[in-house]
């Protein structure tokens, strides 16, 4: 279904990237929480089959159009860019 999946970091599969044309269709849905001026998008995604919520980064096509999945806690440990602040606001609002 997904074809070849490239692990980008960590043996625990924290980050997984795949070409944009190989998007996973999830019944749980997604919510875009940030879109950058260059067209990159960050979404909060849910995979009910795996009972998992994660951040999905969809890179713009000039950057390769890759989709990267990362666990929410790991994403929040990273940089303090505007996409991280947007997720923190979303979590606080849902509070």
C-alpha positions in Angstrom: 0.0 0.0 0.0 2.7 2.5 0.9 5.5 1.1 -1.1 9.0 1.8 0.3 9.1 3.8 3.5 12.3 5.7 4.3 13.1 6.1 8.0 14.7 9.4 8.5 15.7 9.2 12.1 15.8 6.9 15.1 15.2 3.2 15.1 11.9 3.7 16.9 10.3 5.1 13.7 9.8 8.5 15.2 10.1 10.1 11.8 8.9 8.5 8.6 8.9 10.2 5.2 7.2 9.2 2.0 6.6 10.9 -1.3 3.5 13.2 -1.3 1.7 10.9 -3.8 1.8 8.1 -1.3 -0.3 9.8 1.4 -2.0 7.5 3.9 -5.7 7.7 4.0 -6.8 7.7 7.6 -10.3 7.4 9.0 -9.3 9.5 12.0 -8.6 12.6 9.9 -6.2 15.5 10.1 -6.3 19.2 11.2 -4.0 21.7 9.6 -2.5 23.9 12.4 0.1 25.8 10.4 0.9 26.7 6.8 4.1 28.5 6.0 4.5 31.2 3.3 6.5 28.7 1.2 3.6 26.2 1.1 4.7 23.7 3.8 1.9 22.5 5.9 1.8 21.0 9.4 -1.2 18.9 10.5 -2.3 17.1 13.6 -3.2 13.6 12.4 -4.9 10.6 14.0 -4.6 7.0 13.0 -7.3 5.1 14.9 -6.1 1.7 13.7 -2.8 2.3 15.5 -4.4 4.4 18.3 -1.9 7.2 17.6 -1.9 10.9 17.2 1.1 12.6 15.5 2.3 15.6 13.6 2.4 15.4 9.8 4.6 17.8 7.9 3.8 18.1 4.2 6.7 19.8 2.4 6.0 21.9 -0.7 6.6 20.4 -4.1 9.8 22.4 -4.9 11.3 20.9 -1.7 10.4 17.4 -2.8 6.8 17.2 -1.5 7.8 14.7 1.1 5.4 13.9 4.0 7.1 13.4 7.4 5.3 11.9 10.4 6.6 12.6 13.9 5.3 11.9 17.4 3.7 15.0 19.0 6.0 15.0 22.1 9.1 14.7 19.8 7.9 17.6 17.6 7.4 19.8 20.6 10.9 19.0 21.9 12.4 20.4 18.7 12.8 24.0 17.6 10.6 26.8 18.7 9.5 27.9 15.2 6.1 29.3 14.3 4.7 25.8 13.6 5.7 24.6 17.1 4.1 27.7 18.6 0.9 27.1 16.5 0.7 23.5 17.9 1.2 24.7 21.5 -1.6 27.2 21.0 -3.9 24.5 19.6 -3.2 22.2 22.6 -3.7 25.0 25.0 -7.1 26.0 23.4 -8.2 22.3 23.5 -7.1 22.3 27.2 
